[in-house]
Amino acid sequence: MCFAFLADVPDDADHEAKDSEFRRSRWFTRGWTLQELIAPLQVVFLSMTWTPIGSKSTLASLVTGITGISHDALLCIEPLKEFSIAQCLSWAATR
């Protein structure tokens, strides 16, 4: 399990909103975010007050939209070997 601390995201915000702090969080642009999202089966996102916001599975559509990572790769539905190298590199391109 991985705990993702989003220091710039308040816990009372509407995380689904188009311009939400969750969508704009610096955490999604860090270099090691990709492996923190894909490697563990469970990821729990925590707000700036260490309050749980949601998990990788409950926020999968939102996280996919933010990162561009395939929904099936994010949730380990398809093994990573099923994705092309170009596709995997595209997930890292914005980090």
N, CA, C and O atoms as a Tinker XYZ file with bonds, in Angstrom:
   380  protein
     1  N      0.846000   -1.172000    0.000000    73     2
     2  CA     0.000000    0.000000    0.000000    64     1     3
     3  C      0.893000    1.238000    0.000000    63     2     4     5
     4  O      1.939000    1.276000    0.647000    81     3
     5  N      0.452000    2.235000   -0.737000    73     3     6
     6  CA     1.173000    3.504000   -0.818000    64     5     7
     7  C      0.253000    4.614000   -0.334000    63     6     8     9
     8  O     -0.919000    4.667000   -0.707000    81     7
     9  N      0.787000    5.496000    0.494000    73     7    10
    10  CA     0.048000    6.682000    0.920000    64     9    11
    11  C      0.617000    7.871000    0.167000    63    10    12    13
    12  O      1.811000    8.158000    0.256000    81    11
    13  N     -0.231000    8.555000   -0.567000    73    11    14
    14  CA     0.182000    9.722000   -1.350000    64    13    15
    15  C     -0.291000   10.977000   -0.633000    63    14    16    17
    16  O     -1.484000   11.280000   -0.611000    81    15
    17  N      0.657000   11.704000   -0.048000    73    15    18
    18  CA     0.344000   12.928000    0.691000    64    17    19
    19  C      0.342000   14.103000   -0.278000    63    18    20    21
    20  O      1.380000   14.458000   -0.836000    81    19
    21  N     -0.816000   14.698000   -0.474000    73    19    22
    22  CA    -0.972000   15.835000   -1.377000    64    21    23
    23  C     -0.992000   17.106000   -0.530000    63    22    24    25
    24  O     -2.054000   17.566000   -0.109000    81    23
    25  N      0.182000   17.662000   -0.288000    73    23    26
    26  CA     0.352000   18.788000    0.632000    64    25    27
    27  C     -0.369000   20.053000    0.189000    63    26    28    29
    28  O     -0.583000   20.959000    0.993000    81    27
    29  N     -0.740000   20.119000   -1.074000    73    27    30
    30  CA    -1.394000   21.319000   -1.602000    64    29    31
    31  C     -2.889000   21.115000   -1.863000    63    30    32    33
    32  O     -3.504000   21.901000   -2.585000    81    31
    33  N     -3.475000   20.068000   -1.280000    73    31    34
    34  CA    -4.894000   19.778000   -1.514000    64    33    35
    35  C     -5.665000   19.780000   -0.192000    63    34    36    37
    36  O     -5.389000   18.959000    0.683000    81    35
    37  N     -6.628000   20.696000   -0.038000    73    35    38
    38  CA    -7.460000   20.695000    1.170000    64    37    39
    39  C     -8.444000   19.527000    1.139000    63    38    40    41
    40  O     -8.812000   19.048000    0.066000    81    39
    41  N     -8.866000   19.076000    2.312000    73    39    42
    42  CA    -9.747000   17.913000    2.354000    64    41    43
    43  C    -11.212000   18.254000    2.097000    63    42    44    45
    44  O    -12.006000   17.352000    1.830000    81    43
    45  N    -11.585000   19.511000    2.170000    73    43    46
    46  CA   -12.990000   19.875000    2.003000    64    45    47
    47  C    -13.328000   20.337000    0.586000    63    46    48    49
    48  O    -14.433000   20.823000    0.345000    81    47
    49  N    -12.411000   20.194000   -0.333000    73    47    50
    50  CA   -12.608000   20.676000   -1.703000    64    49    51
    51  C    -13.390000   19.665000   -2.543000    63    50    52    53
    52  O    -13.468000   18.484000   -2.207000    81    51
    53  N    -13.965000   20.156000   -3.639000    73    51    54
    54  CA   -14.625000   19.293000   -4.618000    64    53    55
    55  C    -13.545000   18.794000   -5.574000    63    54    56    57
    56  O    -13.164000   19.499000   -6.508000    81    55
    57  N    -13.060000   17.592000   -5.341000    73    55    58
    58  CA   -11.925000   17.067000   -6.099000    64    57    59
    59  C    -12.267000   16.764000   -7.553000    63    58    60    61
    60  O    -11.377000   16.695000   -8.401000    81    59
    61  N    -13.542000   16.585000   -7.841000    73    59    62
    62  CA   -13.977000   16.302000   -9.211000    64    61    63
    63  C    -14.075000   17.569000  -10.060000    63    62    64    65
    64  O    -14.131000   17.482000  -11.287000    81    63
    65  N    -14.095000   18.737000   -9.430000    73    63    66
    66  CA   -14.254000   19.996000  -10.170000    64    65    67
    67  C    -13.132000   20.168000  -11.188000    63    66    68    69
    68  O    -12.000000   19.738000  -10.968000    81    67
    69  N    -13.468000   20.802000  -12.299000    73    67    70
    70  CA   -12.523000   20.952000  -13.415000    64    69    71
    71  C    -11.230000   21.660000  -13.007000    63    70    72    73
    72  O    -10.156000   21.322000  -13.505000    81    71
    73  N    -11.327000   22.634000  -12.109000    73    71    74
    74  CA   -10.147000   23.400000  -11.685000    64    73    75
    75  C     -9.770000   23.107000  -10.231000    63    74    76    77
    76  O     -9.226000   23.974000   -9.548000    81    75
    77  N    -10.052000   21.903000   -9.760000    73    75    78
    78  CA    -9.820000   21.559000   -8.355000    64    77    79
    79  C     -8.335000   21.517000   -8.003000    63    78    80    81
    80  O     -7.477000   21.323000   -8.864000    81    79
    81  N     -8.062000   21.704000   -6.728000    73    79    82
    82  CA    -6.693000   21.600000   -6.227000    64    81    83
    83  C     -6.154000   20.191000   -6.434000    63    82    84    85
    84  O     -4.961000   20.009000   -6.678000    81    83
    85  N     -7.026000   19.199000   -6.338000    73    83    86
    86  CA    -6.602000   17.814000   -6.558000    64    85    87
    87  C     -6.039000   17.656000   -7.966000    63    86    88    89
    88  O     -4.964000   17.083000   -8.141000    81    87
    89  N     -6.741000   18.148000   -8.955000    73    87    90
    90  CA    -6.289000   18.049000  -10.353000    64    89    91
    91  C     -4.987000   18.815000  -10.584000    63    90    92    93
    92  O     -4.167000   18.413000  -11.409000    81    91
    93  N     -4.800000   19.915000   -9.858000    73    91    94
    94  CA    -3.614000   20.758000  -10.048000    64    93    95
    95  C     -2.475000   20.407000   -9.098000    63    94    96    97
    96  O     -1.436000   21.066000   -9.122000    81    95
    97  N     -2.643000   19.398000   -8.273000    73    95    98
    98  CA    -1.629000   19.070000   -7.269000    64    97    99
    99  C     -0.261000   18.816000   -7.901000    63    98   100   101
   100  O     -0.147000   18.152000   -8.932000    81    99
   101  N      0.760000   19.353000   -7.269000    73    99   102
   102  CA     2.145000   19.145000   -7.720000    64   101   103
   103  C      2.526000   17.671000   -7.676000    63   102   104   105
   104  O      3.400000   17.230000   -8.423000    81   103
   105  N      1.877000   16.916000   -6.810000    73   103   106
   106  CA     2.209000   15.500000   -6.650000    64   105   107
   107  C      2.141000   14.760000   -7.982000    63   106   108   109
   108  O      2.954000   13.869000   -8.229000    81   107
   109  N      1.197000   15.106000   -8.836000    73   107   110
   110  CA     1.015000   14.401000  -10.103000    64   109   111
   111  C      2.097000   14.725000  -11.130000    63   110   112   113
   112  O      2.155000   14.073000  -12.173000    81   111
   113  N      2.945000   15.699000  -10.871000    73   111   114
   114  CA     3.992000   16.067000  -11.827000    64   113   115
   115  C      5.387000   15.638000  -11.375000    63   114   116   117
   116  O      6.362000   15.863000  -12.093000    81   115
   117  N      5.496000   15.031000  -10.213000    73   115   118
   118  CA     6.803000   14.588000   -9.720000    64   117   119
   119  C      7.309000   13.391000  -10.505000    63   118   120   121
   120  O      6.518000   12.616000  -11.044000    81   119
   121  N      8.607000   13.240000  -10.568000    73   119   122
   122  CA     9.220000   12.175000  -11.353000    64   121   123
   123  C      8.878000   10.770000  -10.897000    63   122   124   125
   124  O      8.757000    9.874000  -11.733000    81   123
   125  N      8.719000   10.549000   -9.616000    73   123   126
   126  CA     8.488000    9.194000   -9.115000    64   125   127
   127  C      7.000000    8.872000   -8.947000    63   126   128   129
   128  O      6.664000    7.785000   -8.477000    81   127
   129  N      6.109000    9.783000   -9.319000    73   127   130
   130  CA     4.671000    9.542000   -9.204000    64   129   131
   131  C      4.223000    8.339000  -10.025000    63   130   132   133
   132  O      3.360000    7.578000   -9.585000    81   131
   133  N      4.789000    8.159000  -11.194000    73   131   134
   134  CA     4.373000    7.068000  -12.078000    64   133   135
   135  C      4.489000    5.714000  -11.385000    63   134   136   137
   136  O      3.528000    4.945000  -11.371000    81   135
   137  N      5.637000    5.419000  -10.819000    73   135   138
   138  CA     5.787000    4.126000  -10.148000    64   137   139
   139  C      4.972000    4.043000   -8.867000    63   138   140   141
   140  O      4.542000    2.957000   -8.480000    81   139
   141  N      4.752000    5.181000   -8.198000    73   139   142
   142  CA     3.924000    5.175000   -6.991000    64   141   143
   143  C      2.464000    4.887000   -7.324000    63   142   144   145
   144  O      1.731000    4.369000   -6.481000    81   143
   145  N      2.040000    5.209000   -8.523000    73   143   146
   146  CA     0.664000    4.934000   -8.940000    64   145   147
   147  C      0.490000    3.529000   -9.499000    63   146   148   149
   148  O     -0.526000    2.881000   -9.244000    81   147
   149  N      1.463000    3.056000  -10.252000    73   147   150
   150  CA     1.302000    1.780000  -10.951000    64   149   151
   151  C      1.740000    0.575000  -10.112000    63   150   152   153
   152  O      1.064000   -0.453000  -10.129000    81   151
   153  N      2.836000    0.676000   -9.390000    73   151   154
   154  CA     3.383000   -0.494000   -8.690000    64   153   155
   155  C      2.491000   -1.033000   -7.568000    63   154   156   157
   156  O      2.215000   -2.232000   -7.554000    81   155
   157  N      2.032000   -0.206000   -6.634000    73   155   158
   158  CA     1.222000   -0.773000   -5.549000    64   157   159
   159  C     -0.208000   -1.080000   -6.002000    63   158   160   161
   160  O     -0.767000   -0.376000   -6.842000    81   159
   161  N     -0.779000   -2.120000   -5.445000    73   159   162
   162  CA    -2.177000   -2.432000   -5.753000    64   161   163
   163  C     -3.114000   -1.405000   -5.127000    63   162   164   165
   164  O     -4.187000   -1.125000   -5.661000    81   163
   165  N     -2.702000   -0.848000   -3.993000    73   163   166
   166  CA    -3.542000    0.129000   -3.307000    64   165   167
   167  C     -2.770000    1.422000   -3.087000    63   166   168   169
   168  O     -1.624000    1.407000   -2.637000    81   167
   169  N     -3.412000    2.539000   -3.411000    73   167   170
   170  CA    -2.871000    3.868000   -3.130000    64   169   171
   171  C     -3.976000    4.658000   -2.449000    63   170   172   173
   172  O     -5.107000    4.700000   -2.934000    81   171
   173  N     -3.650000    5.280000   -1.330000    73   171   174
   174  CA    -4.602000    6.135000   -0.626000    64   173   175
   175  C     -4.090000    7.564000   -0.721000    63   174   176   177
   176  O     -2.956000    7.851000   -0.339000    81   175
   177  N     -4.926000    8.455000   -1.230000    73   175   178
   178  CA    -4.573000    9.866000   -1.348000    64   177   179
   179  C     -4.988000   10.589000   -0.075000    63   178   180   181
   180  O     -6.116000   10.450000    0.398000    81   179
   181  N     -4.047000   11.372000    0.474000    73   179   182
   182  CA    -4.285000   12.111000    1.712000    64   181   183
   183  C     -4.189000   13.606000    1.450000    63   182   184   185
   184  O     -3.342000   14.061000    0.682000    81   183
   185  N     -5.068000   14.362000    2.099000    73   183   186
   186  CA    -5.072000   15.817000    1.942000    64   185   187
   187  C     -3.965000   16.455000    2.776000    63   186   188   189
   188  O     -3.201000   15.766000    3.451000    81   187
   189  N     -3.896000   17.778000    2.717000    73   187   190
   190  CA    -2.883000   18.519000    3.479000    64   189   191
   191  C     -3.032000   18.344000    4.986000    63   190   192   193
   192  O     -2.095000   18.629000    5.732000    81   191
   193  N     -4.196000   17.879000    5.448000    73   191   194
   194  CA    -4.401000   17.626000    6.873000    64   193   195
   195  C     -4.341000   16.130000    7.192000    63   194   196   197
   196  O     -4.779000   15.700000    8.258000    81   195
   197  N     -3.802000   15.354000    6.274000    73   195   198
   198  CA    -3.661000   13.901000    6.391000    64   197   199
   199  C     -5.019000   13.190000    6.447000    63   198   200   201
   200  O     -5.117000   12.083000    6.977000    81   199
   201  N     -6.044000   13.812000    5.912000    73   199   202
   202  CA    -7.369000   13.207000    5.836000    64   201   203
   203  C     -7.475000   12.429000    4.524000    63   202   204   205
   204  O     -7.136000   12.965000    3.469000    81   203
   205  N     -7.937000   11.182000    4.567000    73   203   206
   206  CA    -8.084000   10.426000    3.321000    64   205   207
   207  C     -9.065000   11.108000    2.356000    63   206   208   209
   208  O    -10.175000   11.482000    2.736000    81   207
   209  N     -8.632000   11.256000    1.117000    73   207   210
   210  CA    -9.460000   11.834000    0.060000    64   209   211
   211  C    -10.158000   10.712000   -0.697000    63   210   212   213
   212  O    -11.330000   10.829000   -1.056000    81   211
   213  N     -9.445000    9.648000   -0.932000    73   211   214
   214  CA    -9.961000    8.504000   -1.674000    64   213   215
   215  C     -8.811000    7.587000   -2.029000    63   214   216   217
   216  O     -7.666000    7.828000   -1.647000    81   215
   217  N     -9.123000    6.550000   -2.751000    73   215   218
   218  CA    -8.101000    5.575000   -3.131000    64   217   219
   219  C     -7.899000    5.569000   -4.638000    63   218   220   221
   220  O     -8.654000    6.189000   -5.388000    81   219
   221  N     -6.878000    4.865000   -5.058000    73   219   222
   222  CA    -6.603000    4.727000   -6.487000    64   221   223
   223  C     -7.812000    4.141000   -7.199000    63   222   224   225
   224  O     -8.138000    4.558000   -8.311000    81   223
   225  N     -8.475000    3.189000   -6.580000    73   223   226
   226  CA    -9.627000    2.563000   -7.237000    64   225   227
   227  C    -10.855000    3.471000   -7.239000    63   226   228   229
   228  O    -11.582000    3.507000   -8.231000    81   227
   229  N    -11.103000    4.201000   -6.157000    73   227   230
   230  CA   -12.293000    5.062000   -6.121000    64   229   231
   231  C    -12.128000    6.321000   -6.956000    63   230   232   233
   232  O    -13.116000    6.909000   -7.397000    81   231
   233  N    -10.887000    6.739000   -7.178000    73   231   234
   234  CA   -10.612000    7.957000   -7.951000    64   233   235
   235  C     -9.974000    7.634000   -9.305000    63   234   236   237
   236  O     -9.373000    8.509000   -9.928000    81   235
   237  N    -10.099000    6.397000   -9.759000    73   235   238
   238  CA    -9.396000    5.943000  -10.964000    64   237   239
   239  C     -9.687000    6.799000  -12.191000    63   238   240   241
   240  O     -8.757000    7.168000  -12.910000    81   239
   241  N    -10.930000    7.120000  -12.445000    73   239   242
   242  CA   -11.266000    7.924000  -13.632000    64   241   243
   243  C    -10.628000    9.299000  -13.553000    63   242   244   245
   244  O    -10.115000    9.809000  -14.550000    81   243
   245  N    -10.658000    9.897000  -12.376000    73   243   246
   246  CA   -10.061000   11.216000  -12.176000    64   245   247
   247  C     -8.543000   11.156000  -12.351000    63   246   248   249
   248  O     -7.965000   12.002000  -13.033000    81   247
   249  N     -7.900000   10.167000  -11.741000    73   247   250
   250  CA    -6.445000   10.021000  -11.833000    64   249   251
   251  C     -6.019000    9.731000  -13.273000    63   250   252   253
   252  O     -5.004000   10.252000  -13.735000    81   251
   253  N     -6.776000    8.915000  -13.974000    73   251   254
   254  CA    -6.488000    8.639000  -15.382000    64   253   255
   255  C     -6.549000    9.922000  -16.201000    63   254   256   257
   256  O     -5.695000   10.161000  -17.054000    81   255
   257  N     -7.554000   10.740000  -15.942000    73   255   258
   258  CA    -7.681000   12.008000  -16.654000    64   257   259
   259  C     -6.543000   12.972000  -16.369000    63   258   260   261
   260  O     -6.115000   13.708000  -17.258000    81   259
   261  N     -6.054000   12.974000  -15.148000    73   259   262
   262  CA    -4.967000   13.874000  -14.752000    64   261   263
   263  C     -3.633000   13.415000  -15.333000    63   262   264   265
   264  O     -2.859000   14.224000  -15.844000    81   263
   265  N     -3.372000   12.121000  -15.251000    73   263   266
   266  CA    -2.047000   11.587000  -15.592000    64   265   267
   267  C     -1.921000   11.046000  -17.007000    63   266   268   269
   268  O     -0.818000   10.977000  -17.549000    81   267
   269  N     -3.027000   10.667000  -17.605000    73   267   270
   270  CA    -2.975000   10.031000  -18.915000    64   269   271
   271  C     -2.647000    8.549000  -18.852000    63   270   272   273
   272  O     -2.571000    7.887000  -19.887000    81   271
   273  N     -2.452000    8.024000  -17.653000    73   271   274
   274  CA    -2.168000    6.598000  -17.484000    64   273   275
   275  C     -3.436000    5.809000  -17.794000    63   274   276   277
   276  O     -4.525000    6.167000  -17.346000    81   275
   277  N     -3.286000    4.754000  -18.549000    73   275   278
   278  CA    -4.420000    3.904000  -18.902000    64   277   279
   279  C     -5.144000    3.410000  -17.654000    63   278   280   281
   280  O     -4.514000    3.021000  -16.671000    81   279
   281  N     -6.465000    3.431000  -17.704000    73   279   282
   282  CA    -7.293000    2.942000  -16.602000    64   281   283
   283  C     -6.939000    1.492000  -16.270000    63   282   284   285
   284  O     -6.840000    1.130000  -15.098000    81   283
   285  N     -6.748000    0.665000  -17.295000    73   283   286
   286  CA    -6.431000   -0.747000  -17.076000    64   285   287
   287  C     -5.046000   -0.946000  -16.471000    63   286   288   289
   288  O     -4.846000   -1.875000  -15.689000    81   287
   289  N     -4.096000   -0.097000  -16.815000    73   287   290
   290  CA    -2.758000   -0.175000  -16.214000    64   289   291
   291  C     -2.803000    0.318000  -14.776000    63   290   292   293
   292  O     -2.201000   -0.285000  -13.887000    81   291
   293  N     -3.513000    1.408000  -14.552000    73   291   294
   294  CA    -3.608000    1.994000  -13.217000    64   293   295
   295  C     -4.185000    1.004000  -12.211000    63   294   296   297
   296  O     -3.697000    0.894000  -11.087000    81   295
   297  N     -5.221000    0.292000  -12.620000    73   295   298
   298  CA    -5.896000   -0.631000  -11.706000    64   297   299
   299  C     -5.405000   -2.073000  -11.835000    63   298   300   301
   300  O     -6.021000   -2.991000  -11.294000    81   299
   301  N     -4.299000   -2.271000  -12.550000    73   299   302
   302  CA    -3.693000   -3.599000  -12.716000    64   301   303
   303  C     -4.667000   -4.602000  -13.332000    63   302   304   305
   304  O     -4.611000   -5.793000  -13.028000    81   303
   305  N     -5.552000   -4.122000  -14.192000    73   303   306
   306  CA    -6.477000   -4.999000  -14.906000    64   305   307
   307  C     -5.726000   -5.711000  -16.029000    63   306   308   309
   308  O     -5.934000   -6.899000  -16.277000    81   307
   309  N     -4.859000   -4.973000  -16.696000    73   307   310
   310  CA    -4.001000   -5.523000  -17.751000    64   309   311
   311  C     -2.559000   -5.455000  -17.264000    63   310   312   313
   312  O     -2.164000   -4.445000  -16.682000    81   311
   313  N     -1.762000   -6.495000  -17.482000    73   311   314
   314  CA    -0.350000   -6.418000  -17.104000    64   313   315
   315  C      0.370000   -5.365000  -17.950000    63   314   316   317
   316  O      0.005000   -5.126000  -19.101000    81   315
   317  N      1.375000   -4.753000  -17.379000    73   315   318
   318  CA     2.100000   -3.687000  -18.081000    64   317   319
   319  C      2.722000   -4.166000  -19.384000    63   318   320   321
   320  O      2.909000   -3.372000  -20.306000    81   319
   321  N      3.041000   -5.440000  -19.476000    73   319   322
   322  CA     3.639000   -5.957000  -20.712000    64   321   323
   323  C      2.679000   -5.870000  -21.897000    63   322   324   325
   324  O      3.104000   -5.999000  -23.046000    81   323
   325  N      1.402000   -5.656000  -21.633000    73   323   326
   326  CA     0.412000   -5.526000  -22.700000    64   325   327
   327  C      0.400000   -4.128000  -23.328000    63   326   328   329
   328  O     -0.236000   -3.913000  -24.361000    81   327
   329  N      1.099000   -3.188000  -22.706000    73   327   330
   330  CA     1.149000   -1.815000  -23.208000    64   329   331
   331  C      2.459000   -1.603000  -23.955000    63   330   332   333
   332  O      3.503000   -2.115000  -23.551000    81   331
   333  N      2.399000   -0.859000  -25.027000    73   331   334
   334  CA     3.611000   -0.609000  -25.811000    64   333   335
   335  C      4.583000    0.262000  -25.018000    63   334   336   337
   336  O      4.192000    0.990000  -24.106000    81   335
   337  N      5.847000    0.168000  -25.387000    73   335   338
   338  CA     6.863000    1.009000  -24.750000    64   337   339
   339  C      6.533000    2.473000  -24.980000    63   338   340   341
   340  O      6.688000    3.294000  -24.077000    81   339
   341  N      6.082000    2.803000  -26.173000    73   339   342
   342  CA     5.724000    4.192000  -26.486000    64   341   343
   343  C      4.610000    4.688000  -25.576000    63   342   344   345
   344  O      4.649000    5.826000  -25.109000    81   343
   345  N      3.623000    3.846000  -25.324000    73   343   346
   346  CA     2.521000    4.252000  -24.455000    64   345   347
   347  C      3.012000    4.461000  -23.024000    63   346   348   349
   348  O      2.647000    5.445000  -22.381000    81   347
   349  N      3.828000    3.552000  -22.530000    73   347   350
   350  CA     4.368000    3.694000  -21.169000    64   349   351
   351  C      5.233000    4.944000  -21.048000    63   350   352   353
   352  O      5.161000    5.651000  -20.043000    81   351
   353  N      6.045000    5.220000  -22.057000    73   351   354
   354  CA     6.877000    6.424000  -22.032000    64   353   355
   355  C      6.030000    7.688000  -22.085000    63   354   356   357
   356  O      6.410000    8.714000  -21.520000    81   355
   357  N      4.892000    7.624000  -22.754000    73   355   358
   358  CA     4.016000    8.797000  -22.804000    64   357   359
   359  C      3.474000    9.129000  -21.419000    63   358   360   361
   360  O      3.211000   10.295000  -21.125000    81   359
   361  N      3.303000    8.123000  -20.565000    73   359   362
   362  CA     2.835000    8.370000  -19.203000    64   361   363
   363  C      3.893000    9.115000  -18.395000    63   362   364   365
   364  O      3.561000    9.886000  -17.494000    81   363
   365  N      5.148000    8.890000  -18.713000    73   363   366
   366  CA     6.248000    9.539000  -17.994000    64   365   367
   367  C      6.598000   10.911000  -18.566000    63   366   368   369
   368  O      7.304000   11.687000  -17.922000    81   367
   369  N      6.120000   11.208000  -19.741000    73   367   370
   370  CA     6.533000   12.426000  -20.454000    64   369   371
   371  C      6.209000   13.720000  -19.725000    63   370   372   373
   372  O      6.930000   14.705000  -19.884000    81   371
   373  N      5.154000   13.746000  -18.937000    73   371   374
   374  CA     4.772000   14.992000  -18.257000    64   373   375
   375  C      5.335000   15.089000  -16.848000    63   374   376   377
   376  O      4.928000   15.956000  -16.075000    81   375
   377  N      6.254000   14.221000  -16.512000    73   375   378
   378  CA     6.825000   14.252000  -15.170000    64   377   379
   379  C      8.211000   14.814000  -15.170000    63   378   380
   380  O      8.838000   14.910000  -14.114000    81   379
